[in-house]
Amino acid sequence: MAAGRRGPGDAPPPFGDDRRAPPLAARPRIGLEGRSGEGLRTPGRRGQLAELFEKCAAWKDVQVLKIAGHYPYYRVIEETDGTEVVVDGKRLIMACSNNYLGLATDRRVTEAAADAARRWGASTCGSRLLNGTLSLHDELDRRLARFLGKEAAVVFSTGFQTNVGTISALVLRHDLIFADRMVHASLVEGMHAAYGETKRFRHNNMEDLERLLSSADPNAGKLIVVDGVYSMEGDLANLPRIVELKKKYGARLMVDEAHGFGVMGQGGRGTGEHFGVHEDVDLVMTTFSKSLASIGGVIAGRADVLNWIRHKARALVFSASMTPPAAAAALKALEIIEQEPERRQRLWDISERVHRELRGMGFDTAPSVSPVVPVVVGDQALCFRFWRRLTDLGLFASPVVKPAVENELVRTVFMATHTDDQIDRALEMFQKAGRELGLIPHEKPHTRVEVKMARPGVTGFYSSHEGGTTAPGAQDGGGRLEIADVLLQPDQPWSRRLSDAAEMITWKALNAGPEDWKQLGELPVRLWQKRRQIPSLLISAGMNFVSRRQQGGQSSERDA
Ligand SMILES: Cc1ncc(COP(=O)(O)O)c(C=O)c1O
């Protein structure tokens, strides 16, 4: 593995990965001398004694955090309706579930799960290879392959197993893996289990990826592995460039769409669809524990490759299949995802509002361009205090600290089913806690609020750190998507085009800085030029809005 900064997969939160403990010489001596246990001595390792459980007894991090009242993990949820939970008898707004579309508590999904338990039982008690493939699993394989536009798919019992099983089955001795340093822990486990060598490139650094690819054995089988949406910081893989590189160097590409499935792209197929390169993604992986509101995982791709994985992936062959209720819940959730695109729209609306308002208060939510909203704190102790205060105020969020992330942050995700009132209250809690702890100024800064969101159809960037147009104004290649272009999109219904254009006008006006005045000034001209295609209602609404703003009128949303 390449040296350098570790990604979250290398060191799952919160306390690092002890499997890569320091060499014995660097560890505190473990005092077993004087005891008779011959078998406890580790021969040949500088006479050091190492009793297997001693490290556990010596490890006090958790106790220290508990004494400080700052232990944020393994919280027991006593009740949930999805958007709110009860912990220690107190009601909290759930702000870090990966239940993006809010389907985990949807009546249709829970009924499907209950019916499946009644019909098929609680467990299959067997692996898919032998007695554990029910018609539910077979249907899921087929429906997911169809949805993802791939020849075949196979469903595992968890997303973690899908990644471990797929990579270790495919990457044999002499094959090479090229993985982003920030990929998920399950992909890293797959790389550890694979016989081939792994090379890690700097996060989303395409020069580094090309450097590794160009110096590799041209005859070796090559697999590039990335997350579509990075789960902690919410930025995306630069898939258009990765696809170019994979073609140039004859590699295959696997994308983990755990946080992209149901969220990214017009149809919710993931980051590949979002960037228009879905066909070039050889292996699409997703988990069912997020938008699909269940537990399980799937890998989809070419039929012969899937046939290989079905018979060679140890995590599939030697593990019991998904439970019938889990399989039925995922099937129902998939059906709803296909039929109710408005859920995705609502998720993006909420996420964009949360990003904008948090940034407006002075918080840093970079580099996210997705519904994963990281509130960057940058200091471990402060991060735990911030989390504690948010909890006391009534918010359930997750603190994420080094080495899982470079800068400590509180990770939030709001769901399509949160109400506006819940979002209002959550934002107030952020403002209160942030001000109390000095994370944000007491007055709202008057700086321009930059919000880049990789909403369906807005594809010119993968991170808000990137230069270029701010959302929703970028299109493929970094060019600007203008209001007239939106209105002329023939594949979109008229009503959708109108609302997108109105949203863009509003956004432009709300976020106008000095450099935008010229552009805003030209807006009515452009609208006029396209007047034949644009209803007069929209023209007047947009122009009124812009002129009010130019005359110093205030926007309600910006100042809320
Ligand atoms: C990017 C990514 N991949 C894979 C997984 C594993 O999925 P599962 O929860 O189904 O094991 C997760 C879950 O956190 C994830 O975030």
The ligand as an SDF file (V2000), in Angstrom:
LIG
                    3D

 16 16  0  0  0  0  0  0  0  0999 V2000
  -19.4440    3.4980    1.1450 C   0  0  0  0  0  0  0  0  0  0  0  0
  -19.9490    2.2850    1.8680 C   0  0  0  0  0  0  0  0  0  0  0  0
  -19.7210    1.0820    1.3430 N   0  0  0  0  0  0  0  0  0  0  0  0
  -20.1420   -0.0400    1.9660 C   0  0  0  0  0  0  0  0  0  0  0  0
  -20.8150    0.0040    3.1620 C   0  0  0  0  0  0  0  0  0  0  0  0
  -21.2140   -1.2580    3.8450 C   0  0  0  0  0  0  0  0  0  0  0  0
  -22.5830   -1.4610    3.7550 O   0  0  0  0  0  0  0  0  0  0  0  0
  -23.4200   -2.3430    4.7850 P   0  0  0  0  0  0  0  0  0  0  0  0
  -23.8950   -1.4470    5.8630 O   0  0  0  0  0  0  0  0  0  0  0  0
  -24.5400   -2.8990    3.9860 O   0  0  0  0  0  0  0  0  0  0  0  0
  -22.5250   -3.4240    5.2900 O   0  0  0  0  0  0  0  0  0  0  0  0
  -21.0880    1.2550    3.7320 C   0  0  0  0  0  0  0  0  0  0  0  0
  -21.8160    1.3350    5.0060 C   0  0  0  0  0  0  0  0  0  0  0  0
  -21.5760    2.1570    5.8320 O   0  0  0  0  0  0  0  0  0  0  0  0
  -20.6400    2.4230    3.0740 C   0  0  0  0  0  0  0  0  0  0  0  0
  -20.8480    3.6400    3.5880 O   0  0  0  0  0  0  0  0  0  0  0  0
  1  2  1  0
  2  3  1  0
  2 15  2  0
  3  4  2  0
  4  5  1  0
  5  6  1  0
  5 12  2  0
  6  7  1  0
  7  8  1  0
  8  9  2  0
  8 10  1  0
  8 11  1  0
 12 13  1  0
 12 15  1  0
 13 14  2  0
 15 16  1  0
M  END
$$$$
